[in-house]
């Protein structure tokens, strides 16, 4: 791998500790390492690590997910208070 490709590759790698989504297996995990051109992931609550191809691993924005969940719960609570939802 030449220096330009190496720099480009390192810029696109997710950092260790990043919460990510393995799109091939539809699993969430924490990036543990990068070895042999694979990403090593571990389930959020612990457990056995698995490998994924870098192209199949996308970062998760936990804050955006939490905010969307909060707004959905607020909308449901508001509807319940108006008598629309039991």
NORLINMO-V418862 format. One record per pair of residues at least 4 apart in sequence whose C-alpha atoms are under 7 Angstrom apart, sorted by the first residue. I is the first residue (numbers start at 0). J is the second residue. Records with the same first field share a line. If there is no record, write none. Layout:
I->J / J
This chain:
0->4 / 5
1->5
2->6
3->7
4->8
5->9
6->10
7->11
8->12
13->17
14->30
15->30 / 31 / 32
16->29 / 30 / 31
17->29 / 30 / 58
18->28 / 29 / 30 / 58 / 59
19->27 / 28 / 29 / 30 / 56 / 57 / 58 / 59
20->25 / 26 / 27 / 28 / 56 / 57 / 58 / 59
21->25 / 26 / 27 / 51 / 55 / 56 / 57
22->55 / 56
23->55
27->42
28->40 / 41 / 42 / 43
29->40 / 41 / 42 / 43
30->38 / 39 / 40 / 41
31->39 / 40 / 41
32->38 / 39
33->37 / 38 / 39
34->38
37->50 / 51 / 52 / 53
38->50 / 51 / 52 / 53
39->48 / 49 / 50 / 51
40->48 / 49 / 50
41->45 / 46 / 47 / 48 / 49
42->46 / 48
51->55 / 56
52->56
60->64
61->65
62->66
63->67
64->68
65->69
66->70
67->71
68->72
69->73
70->74
71->75
72->76
73->77
74->78
75->79
76->80
77->81
78->82 / 83 / 84
79->83 / 84 / 85
